């Protein structure tokens, strides 16, 4: 089991907080069954483009936890109230919802 780290603005390989992935999609792709993804506070979208059909595709037996700052070493150190992590589907023009 591995822990993969994600933090907005990062460009790393997810191995530690200071080398975190910058997007959740890359982290999910890199996981294997039994891994955990720890996601720092921020807003994460499944694409940086405008493709409104893009979505996060989860994997079986991979857990994703938000609520981190980027210094934690144990899952119970996260604070989901103070470190809000949002998975957003608002892609393209802001405020336009597709039904």
NORKA-V124849 format. One record per residue. SS is DSSP state (A for helix, B for strand, O for the rest). PSI is psi in radians with two decimals (* if undefined). OMEGA is omega as a letter, one per 30 degrees, with the letter a starting at -180 (* if undefined). Layout:
{{SS	PSI	OMEGA} {SS	PSI	OMEGA}}
//
This chain:
{{O	2.30	l} {O	2.68	l} {B	2.22	l} {B	2.34	a} {B	2.45	l} {B	2.32	l} {O	2.27	a} {O	2.44	l} {O	-0.16	a} {O	2.83	a} {O	0.33	a} {O	-2.82	a} {O	0.15	l} {O	0.14	a} {O	-0.54	l} {O	2.93	a} {A	-0.77	a} {A	0.12	l} {A	0.62	a} {O	2.74	l} {B	2.65	l} {O	-0.22	l} {O	2.63	a} {A	-0.60	a} {A	-0.77	l} {A	-0.69	l} {A	-0.77	l} {A	-0.77	l} {A	-0.62	a} {A	-0.16	a} {O	2.81	l} {O	2.86	l} {O	2.29	l} {O	-0.21	l} {O	2.80	l} {B	2.51	l} {B	2.16	l} {B	2.16	a} {B	2.15	l} {B	2.77	l} {O	2.46	l} {B	-3.10	l} {B	2.22	a} {B	2.33	l} {B	2.69	a} {O	-0.13	l} {O	2.69	l} {O	-0.10	a} {O	-2.66	a} {O	0.20	a} {O	1.79	a} {O	-0.04	l} {O	-0.09	l} {O	2.54	l} {O	2.88	l} {O	2.26	l} {O	1.88	a} {O	2.82	l} {O	2.57	l} {O	2.47	l} {O	0.46	l} {O	2.10	a} {B	2.44	l} {B	2.19	a} {B	2.31	l} {B	-3.03	l} {B	0.28	a} {B	2.74	l} {O	-0.82	l} {O	0.42	l} {O	-0.14	a} {O	2.61	l} {O	-0.09	l} {O	2.51	a} {A	-0.60	a} {A	-0.05	l} {A	-0.20	a} {O	2.71	l} {O	1.74	a} {O	-0.28	l} {O	-0.80	a} {O	-0.43	a} {O	1.28	a} {O	2.24	l} {B	2.14	a} {B	2.25	l} {B	1.93	a} {B	2.47	l} {O	0.17	a} {O	1.62	a} {O	2.43	a} {O	-2.36	a} {O	2.22	a} {O	2.43	l} {O	-0.02	l} {O	2.06	l} {O	2.45	l} {O	2.17	l} {O	*	*}}
//
